[in-house]
Amino acid sequence: MKNTKYIKYAIFAMFSILALHVSAETISGRVVSVADGDTLTVLTDDHQQFKIRLAGIDAPEKAQAFGQVSKRQLSSLCFNKQAEVKVVATDKYHRTVGDVFCENTHANEQMVKGGYAWVYRQYSQGFEQFIPLEQAAQEAKVGLWADAQPTPPWQWRRANKRGFR
């Protein structure tokens, strides 16, 4: 009985240390996959994989209009490239949320600037500098803004009521 108690404490301590490590500012590694226009996976030199959600933005879902184009753009910016992720938080899906730089290109910013993602205003604290970039893309009708009435992904997910992520 006592051994079970100590094992539980040891497991808790191990997860606490891991959580501190993840939130300890930066993850560096190679981007090994891109799930969609705002989610990718980084493999570190010590062979740990981290699923990263790009902070401050929300890209169209893969099944949504412009979703595949958005995914291809993030892939061209980051896939198989060295990435530095400044950790911002962990989301409810246990993904690391971060500010992503792929070979010195600010991926979060470029996705908004090119019209491949919205500024995710609900979670944009600290990323307000993306708002004028989104407005410029919208005015220039680039990317998803070429559509007459693009649907924000958070509205699309609500309307489709499926567990995307």
Backbone bond lengths (Angstrom), bond angles and torsions (degrees), N, CA, C in turn:
res aa  C-N    CA-C-N  psi(-1)  N-CA   C-N-CA  omega(-1)  CA-C   N-CA-C  phi
1 M - - - 1.450 - - 1.522 111.12 -
2 K 1.353 116.49 -45.76 1.457 120.08 179.61 1.523 110.77 -65.16
3 N 1.348 116.61 -37.10 1.470 119.96 178.93 1.518 111.04 -61.49
4 T 1.316 117.96 -38.97 1.460 122.10 178.41 1.519 110.35 -62.21
5 K 1.329 116.00 -40.97 1.464 120.60 179.08 1.527 110.21 -62.55
6 Y 1.354 117.17 -43.70 1.462 120.58 -179.55 1.523 111.66 -68.51
7 I 1.313 116.55 -35.28 1.466 120.31 177.44 1.523 109.70 -64.42
8 K 1.322 117.13 -42.17 1.467 120.74 178.00 1.522 110.64 -61.30
9 Y 1.334 116.93 -43.67 1.472 120.24 177.92 1.522 111.46 -63.13
10 A 1.333 115.85 -40.91 1.467 120.14 -179.69 1.526 110.47 -64.41
11 I 1.323 117.16 -42.78 1.468 121.06 178.92 1.525 109.89 -64.54
12 F 1.334 116.57 -43.66 1.459 120.02 178.16 1.529 110.76 -60.28
13 A 1.323 116.60 -44.43 1.468 121.03 179.99 1.527 110.74 -62.99
14 M 1.328 116.63 -40.82 1.463 120.85 179.95 1.534 110.38 -62.94
15 F 1.322 118.38 -45.18 1.459 121.46 179.02 1.525 111.26 -67.19
16 S 1.317 117.00 -35.59 1.466 120.31 177.44 1.518 110.81 -63.56
17 I 1.316 116.83 -43.32 1.466 121.05 178.31 1.518 109.96 -64.10
18 L 1.326 117.42 -43.03 1.461 121.17 178.16 1.525 110.47 -61.70
19 A 1.327 117.33 -42.61 1.468 120.55 178.63 1.517 110.71 -62.81
20 L 1.306 117.39 -40.36 1.464 120.33 176.85 1.519 110.80 -63.97
21 H 1.332 116.42 -39.64 1.458 120.65 179.66 1.534 110.71 -62.89
22 V 1.326 116.63 -44.22 1.460 120.66 -179.15 1.516 110.93 -64.59
23 S 1.341 116.59 -40.86 1.452 118.72 -177.99 1.529 111.95 -83.58
24 A 1.312 117.18 3.51 1.462 121.45 -177.28 1.520 111.24 -81.90
25 E 1.281 115.88 49.62 1.440 125.46 164.30 1.519 118.27 81.52
26 T 1.325 121.81 -58.36 1.465 119.42 -171.79 1.520 112.31 -134.96
27 I 1.329 114.79 138.58 1.463 122.37 171.49 1.520 105.93 -118.17
28 S 1.318 116.45 130.32 1.464 120.86 178.64 1.519 109.00 -120.82
29 G 1.315 115.79 140.88 1.447 119.77 177.26 1.512 111.50 171.29
30 R 1.317 115.08 -171.65 1.457 122.05 -179.08 1.523 109.04 -98.23
31 V 1.325 116.51 138.33 1.465 121.20 177.90 1.530 107.51 -77.59
32 V 1.332 115.92 117.64 1.460 121.06 -175.56 1.526 113.31 -104.52
33 S 1.338 117.02 -14.29 1.468 118.80 174.29 1.522 109.63 -159.00
34 V 1.322 113.87 156.01 1.460 121.80 175.76 1.524 106.18 -127.99
35 A 1.330 116.42 116.83 1.466 121.24 -177.00 1.522 111.44 -80.90
36 D 1.327 115.62 -41.10 1.466 121.46 179.44 1.520 107.24 -162.19
37 G 1.313 117.83 -164.02 1.456 120.91 -174.15 1.513 115.91 -74.71
38 D 1.336 117.32 -2.57 1.467 118.78 177.63 1.523 113.42 -139.38
39 T 1.320 117.55 16.30 1.464 120.53 -179.26 1.519 110.04 -141.67
40 L 1.335 115.53 130.00 1.459 120.58 177.76 1.522 109.64 -142.80
41 T 1.329 116.02 169.80 1.459 121.45 179.48 1.514 109.39 -120.30
42 V 1.338 115.16 131.40 1.460 122.37 179.32 1.524 108.70 -110.44
43 L 1.331 116.03 133.27 1.459 122.91 175.38 1.520 107.52 -106.48
44 T 1.333 116.02 119.25 1.461 120.30 -178.58 1.529 110.32 -80.65
45 D 1.315 116.18 168.66 1.465 121.25 178.62 1.521 112.28 -61.42
46 D 1.340 116.77 -27.47 1.470 119.40 178.11 1.536 111.56 -93.14
47 H 1.329 116.12 21.46 1.474 124.71 171.54 1.522 114.44 66.20
48 Q 1.329 117.52 29.05 1.458 120.71 171.97 1.519 107.79 -95.85
49 Q 1.337 115.74 138.47 1.459 120.36 176.81 1.523 109.33 -103.78
50 F 1.325 115.39 137.08 1.449 121.72 176.54 1.517 108.47 -127.10
51 K 1.343 115.25 124.45 1.458 120.09 174.00 1.522 106.10 -83.23
52 I 1.321 116.43 122.68 1.461 122.10 -173.45 1.524 109.96 -114.08
53 R 1.320 115.62 128.85 1.466 122.77 172.60 1.518 106.23 -100.99
54 L 1.330 117.98 123.63 1.453 121.18 -179.11 1.528 109.87 -66.22
55 A 1.308 115.78 124.84 1.466 122.25 -175.69 1.519 111.75 -72.05
56 G 1.327 115.27 144.10 1.451 122.00 171.47 1.509 116.13 79.75
57 I 1.352 117.22 -1.97 1.464 119.49 -178.76 1.521 110.52 -130.48
58 D 1.321 115.90 161.75 1.463 121.96 173.50 1.521 106.97 -141.86
59 A 1.310 116.11 118.58 1.461 122.10 -178.01 1.525 110.05 -97.94
60 P 1.333 116.64 157.37 1.467 118.98 177.21 1.526 110.84 -57.47
61 E 1.314 115.79 144.03 1.464 121.09 175.16 1.530 109.25 -65.37
62 K 1.340 116.82 156.27 1.468 120.43 -177.00 1.523 112.48 -57.36
63 A 1.333 117.36 -36.74 1.466 121.12 -178.48 1.527 112.54 -83.99
64 Q 1.309 116.20 -5.65 1.464 121.85 -178.26 1.524 109.59 -89.55
65 A 1.327 116.42 156.47 1.459 120.52 175.14 1.519 109.32 -52.80
66 F 1.304 116.31 133.88 1.449 125.12 178.44 1.536 113.72 74.94
67 G 1.335 117.69 0.49 1.468 121.55 -179.14 1.515 113.49 -63.37
68 Q 1.336 117.24 -44.13 1.469 120.35 -179.49 1.528 111.13 -68.96
69 V 1.321 116.40 -36.71 1.468 120.58 178.53 1.531 109.53 -63.89
70 S 1.319 116.45 -42.35 1.451 121.71 179.17 1.533 110.57 -62.79
71 K 1.319 116.44 -43.95 1.472 120.86 178.38 1.527 110.41 -61.53
72 R 1.329 117.01 -44.00 1.471 120.22 179.06 1.522 111.52 -61.80
73 Q 1.333 116.98 -37.86 1.459 120.13 179.61 1.524 111.30 -65.38
74 L 1.330 117.13 -46.11 1.467 119.11 178.28 1.525 109.99 -63.32
75 S 1.329 116.89 -36.97 1.468 120.11 176.35 1.524 110.86 -61.32
76 S 1.329 117.07 -44.05 1.469 119.13 -178.92 1.529 111.07 -66.94
77 L 1.324 117.54 -30.48 1.455 120.85 177.96 1.529 112.40 -75.47
78 C 1.349 116.97 -34.77 1.464 118.88 -166.25 1.525 117.60 -128.72
79 F 1.330 118.72 -27.86 1.469 118.55 -170.39 1.525 111.81 -59.37
80 N 1.320 114.65 132.21 1.462 124.39 177.96 1.531 112.12 64.70
81 K 1.321 116.04 21.45 1.464 121.27 178.23 1.521 109.59 -113.52
82 Q 1.309 114.70 159.97 1.457 120.85 176.31 1.530 108.87 -73.02
83 A 1.332 116.96 133.76 1.461 121.95 -178.56 1.521 110.95 -125.87
84 E 1.315 114.16 146.68 1.462 123.10 170.25 1.522 105.32 -118.34
85 V 1.312 116.48 124.90 1.457 121.39 -178.66 1.521 108.51 -116.26
86 K 1.308 116.04 116.93 1.465 120.67 173.44 1.523 106.32 -86.65
87 V 1.314 116.08 109.28 1.455 121.61 -174.52 1.527 110.29 -68.92
88 V 1.349 114.83 131.96 1.461 122.30 179.47 1.524 110.65 -107.47
89 A 1.346 116.76 -41.60 1.466 121.19 -175.41 1.526 109.25 -169.00
90 T 1.330 115.22 -177.77 1.460 123.36 168.86 1.517 105.82 -121.72
91 D 1.352 117.10 130.46 1.460 118.77 -177.01 1.526 111.67 -88.18
92 K 1.327 115.53 178.77 1.466 120.03 -176.75 1.525 112.99 -67.82
93 Y 1.334 117.00 -11.31 1.467 121.29 176.71 1.526 110.61 -98.07
94 H 1.328 117.00 11.56 1.467 125.00 177.54 1.520 113.38 67.58
95 R 1.339 116.18 20.86 1.456 119.51 174.38 1.520 108.62 -89.35
96 T 1.308 114.65 149.08 1.450 119.95 172.61 1.520 107.10 -77.18
97 V 1.325 116.63 130.80 1.459 121.96 177.49 1.519 106.45 -101.08
98 G 1.334 116.27 126.69 1.448 117.11 -175.65 1.505 115.50 -150.71
99 D 1.305 113.04 165.30 1.451 123.91 174.41 1.524 105.07 -91.94
100 V 1.325 117.66 115.65 1.460 122.73 -167.68 1.526 111.78 -107.40
101 F 1.320 114.46 129.80 1.463 122.21 175.81 1.520 107.22 -121.78
102 C 1.324 117.29 118.33 1.461 122.54 178.71 1.522 107.74 -108.28
103 E 1.315 114.62 112.62 1.460 121.21 -175.67 1.527 110.44 46.09
104 N 1.330 115.49 51.94 1.470 125.81 176.61 1.531 114.76 68.85
105 T 1.326 118.44 9.09 1.467 121.50 173.81 1.522 107.93 -98.59
106 H 1.327 116.68 126.25 1.464 121.84 -179.37 1.535 108.35 -76.19
107 A 1.317 116.49 97.47 1.463 121.99 -173.69 1.525 112.17 -61.66
108 N 1.329 118.25 -45.46 1.468 121.17 -178.85 1.532 109.33 -55.47
109 E 1.322 115.20 -50.15 1.465 121.26 -178.26 1.524 111.88 -62.48
110 Q 1.326 116.55 -44.85 1.463 120.35 -177.42 1.522 112.42 -65.42
111 M 1.336 117.03 -32.83 1.464 119.89 178.68 1.527 110.81 -65.78
112 V 1.324 117.33 -38.01 1.470 121.13 177.75 1.521 110.27 -74.46
113 K 1.310 116.23 -47.17 1.470 122.28 -176.33 1.527 111.73 -58.34
114 G 1.333 116.90 -38.20 1.458 120.93 -179.23 1.518 114.39 -84.69
115 G 1.337 116.67 -1.80 1.459 119.82 -179.35 1.515 112.99 79.50
116 Y 1.334 117.44 28.80 1.465 121.59 179.94 1.526 112.41 -101.63
117 A 1.336 116.77 -5.47 1.465 121.35 -179.65 1.518 109.48 -158.70
118 W 1.321 115.00 157.72 1.457 122.98 174.35 1.524 108.96 -90.54
119 V 1.302 116.42 158.29 1.459 120.39 164.04 1.524 104.77 -74.58
120 Y 1.326 116.55 126.02 1.463 120.91 -178.63 1.526 107.63 -86.43
121 R 1.316 115.06 85.37 1.460 120.90 -170.44 1.519 113.91 -57.91
122 Q 1.318 116.75 -30.53 1.466 120.06 178.30 1.530 110.46 -63.06
123 Y 1.334 116.66 -29.10 1.466 121.49 -177.22 1.529 111.18 -127.09
124 S 1.308 117.49 34.38 1.466 119.33 -173.48 1.522 114.47 -100.19
125 Q 1.332 116.92 6.18 1.464 118.48 179.84 1.528 109.02 -57.21
126 G 1.318 114.89 126.56 1.458 120.48 -176.60 1.517 112.70 92.35
127 F 1.325 116.96 -6.82 1.461 121.45 -178.85 1.534 111.22 -126.60
128 E 1.306 116.26 24.73 1.458 121.32 -178.47 1.524 111.86 -61.72
129 Q 1.336 117.24 -21.72 1.470 120.83 178.97 1.525 111.83 -64.78
130 F 1.333 117.61 -13.41 1.460 120.64 177.74 1.533 111.80 -79.09
131 I 1.322 118.18 -21.78 1.464 121.32 -175.12 1.532 112.03 -58.92
132 P 1.344 120.56 -48.29 1.470 118.82 177.68 1.533 112.72 -64.17
133 L 1.330 116.86 -29.15 1.472 119.90 177.10 1.526 110.24 -67.34
134 E 1.330 116.27 -41.09 1.464 120.95 176.82 1.526 110.04 -63.72
135 Q 1.324 116.96 -44.13 1.465 120.68 -179.92 1.529 110.87 -62.21
136 A 1.329 117.36 -40.64 1.468 120.99 178.75 1.520 110.90 -65.32
137 A 1.335 117.51 -41.50 1.471 120.98 177.98 1.525 110.43 -64.17
138 Q 1.325 115.97 -40.43 1.468 120.99 179.32 1.528 110.40 -64.28
139 E 1.322 116.99 -45.77 1.463 120.48 179.30 1.520 112.04 -63.80
140 A 1.318 117.00 -35.80 1.462 121.69 -180.00 1.530 112.02 -82.39
141 K 1.333 116.26 -7.12 1.469 122.60 -178.96 1.527 112.24 55.40
142 V 1.330 115.27 44.66 1.461 119.99 177.08 1.517 109.89 -96.94
143 G 1.332 114.85 153.45 1.454 120.71 177.45 1.513 112.05 59.86
144 L 1.319 116.19 -134.56 1.466 120.78 -177.00 1.519 111.94 -64.71
145 W 1.332 117.42 -17.09 1.460 121.10 179.51 1.524 112.34 -76.27
146 A 1.333 117.92 -5.50 1.463 120.68 173.33 1.529 110.32 -71.32
147 D 1.333 116.73 -22.47 1.464 122.32 176.89 1.533 108.17 -71.31
148 A 1.321 116.69 141.35 1.470 120.86 -178.24 1.533 111.89 -61.19
149 Q 1.325 116.99 -39.65 1.466 120.75 -179.48 1.532 109.63 -141.79
150 P 1.323 116.96 77.19 1.471 118.48 179.61 1.531 110.93 -65.74
151 T 1.316 115.67 140.76 1.458 121.07 -179.04 1.522 109.11 -96.68
152 P 1.323 117.76 121.63 1.468 119.36 176.77 1.525 110.57 -60.01
153 P 1.321 117.51 142.73 1.469 120.63 -175.98 1.522 113.81 -58.48
154 W 1.329 118.45 -35.07 1.459 120.20 -180.00 1.520 110.43 -65.00
155 Q 1.332 118.54 -33.29 1.473 121.37 175.23 1.521 110.17 -74.06
156 W 1.318 116.75 -40.26 1.462 121.24 179.72 1.529 110.27 -62.40
157 R 1.336 117.03 -44.13 1.474 120.44 179.20 1.520 110.65 -62.03
158 R 1.325 116.60 -43.69 1.471 121.16 179.07 1.530 110.19 -60.39
159 A 1.322 116.70 -44.47 1.472 121.27 -178.21 1.524 111.47 -67.53
160 N 1.321 117.18 -31.58 1.463 120.89 -178.04 1.519 112.96 -94.28
161 K 1.336 117.17 -12.13 1.469 124.06 173.97 1.522 113.89 42.38
162 R 1.309 115.23 49.56 1.458 118.89 174.98 1.515 107.72 -124.37
163 G 1.310 115.00 158.29 1.462 120.57 -177.73 1.518 112.31 -81.13
164 F 1.307 117.68 77.27 1.443 120.48 176.97 1.507 108.57 -81.48
165 R 1.245 119.10 147.03 1.458 128.69 176.72 1.473 105.71 130.38
